């Protein structure tokens, strides 16, 4: 999940999905259980979301017909050459990104070893 658990509260409130549309109830039933015991808390959240969310895939059918007709997938690869300036920019961007990734990885490992 990309967003914080608290972000789900606004959806429950907008949908008026009781009891989770009341913040104290949302915290007691979802937020605090996740912070105390992640696996069981997320199982509870998953059960709640399963009742609320409609999950459809491109293979989902209604009356034998796909709910969404997509055009066939088309992949077109083109090889282009960078100019000297573009190549320098790209290589610097790549090096900076690799360095940031290393720093974040070290920080994340540090979080798990404390």
N, C-alpha and C positions, 0 to 999 in steps of 0.2 A: 504494500500500500504506500502510495507516494505522499499522501497528506496525513496530517495528524488525526488521531481517533476523534478528537474534539470536532473536527470538520464534519463528521457524520451527523452530529447533533443538529446542525442547521437543516439537513435534509429531512430528518425525522420531524423536526418542528414544522417545516414547510408542508410536509405531507400530513401533519396532524396525526401522526402514528403513535397513539398512546400505548404504553406508558412512557415511551422513549422520547416523546415530544416535550416532556417536562425535564429540565436539565438535571435536577437532583436525582430523578429516577434513572436517567441516562447514565449518570456517573455511577450510581450504585449498581446498576445492572450490567453495564458494558465497560465504562472507562476504568473504574477501580479494579474489577476482576482481571482486566488485561494487564494492568500495571503490577498486580500482585502475583499472578500466575499466568504467564503469557499464553501457554498452549491451551489451557482450559478456557481462558478468557476469549481467545480467538475462536475457539469452537462455539462458544455461546454467541459471539458476534456473527459467525457464519450462519448459525441457525436462524438468527433474527433476520439477517439480510436475505436468506433464502426465501423467507416468507414475504419479503417486501419487493425484491427485485424480480424482473422478468428477464430471463436469460434466453436469448435467441441467437442462433448461429445462421450462417448462410445456407446451411443444410436444413433448417427448420421448415416444415411444411404446414400449410393450412389447407384443408380440403384437397390434399394431394398436390398442391401447387407450392412452389417456393415462395416464401414471404418477401423475398428480395431477389430480383433478377439482375445479376451482375454481368457485365461484359467479360469476355474471356481475358485472362491475364496476358499482358504483353510486356516482354522485357526487351529493351533495346540498349545495348552497351556501345558506347562510343569512346574510343581512346583519343584523348587530346593531349597535346604537349603544352606544358606551362612555359610562359616567357621566363627569362632570367629572374625578373623581379618577383613574379608569382612563385617560382620555385623557392627562392630565398624566404619569402613570406611563409609559404607552406612548411618548409623545414623548421623555421623558427617556431611556428605555431605547434607543430608536432612535438618538438623538443620541450616547449613550455608545458604542453598537455601531459607529456610523460612525467615531467617533474612534479606537476600538481598531483597526478595519480599516485606517484610514489609517496608523497607527503600524506595524502589522504589514507593510503593503505597503512602506513606506519601509525597514523593516529588511530585508525580503526582497530588495528591489532593491539595497540596500547589500551584501548577501551576494554577489550575482552580479557586482557591479562591482569587487570587490576583486581 
